Every structure is written in C-alpha cells, then in structure tokens.
Amino acid sequence: MAIFRAQEVKQLSDTELLEQEQKLSLELLQERGKVSAGGATENPGRIREVKRTIARIKTEKNARRNA
C-alpha cells in the first residue's frame, strides 16, 4: 500500500479517498494484530506512516465536506 503525501491526497477523487482509507485501515489493523500477537513487523515505522496517511485522508475529506 502506498503512503500518500498531502499533495497526492488532494489530487484523489472522493471515491478514491474512501477506498484508500479503507485499505489503509485494514493494513493498520493487520500490523497492530501482528504486534499484539507478539510478532515483529517487517518495518516498525510503517505503522506510524499508515496512521499519518489515514489522518491526511480524513483531513482532506473533512475539508471537502466543509467547503
């Protein structure tokens, strides 16, 4: 799954934003599941980046809704 920057998020359509948010949320759930089961993730910084990307997507969705 790709990590999007703010400019990339702004270029996505509403349906793409929703789709990407769902995919990233699922990925975050899987990564957290690995950690809680006692395993180690392949890339520990990935959880942080996924959370930030989800926040960017939610921020853009909120800005579009209020505009």
SULNORDA-V844159 format. One record per pair of residues at least 24 apart in sequence whose C-alpha atoms are under 8 Angstrom apart, sorted by the first residue. I is the first residue (numbers start at 0). J is the second residue. If there is no record, write none. Layout:
I,J ; I,J
This chain:
2,48 ; 2,49 ; 2,52 ; 3,52 ; 4,52 ; 4,55 ; 5,55 ; 8,55 ; 8,56 ; 8,59 ; 9,59 ; 13,60 ; 16,56 ; 16,60 ; 20,53 ; 20,56 ; 20,57 ; 23,49 ; 23,53 ; 24,53
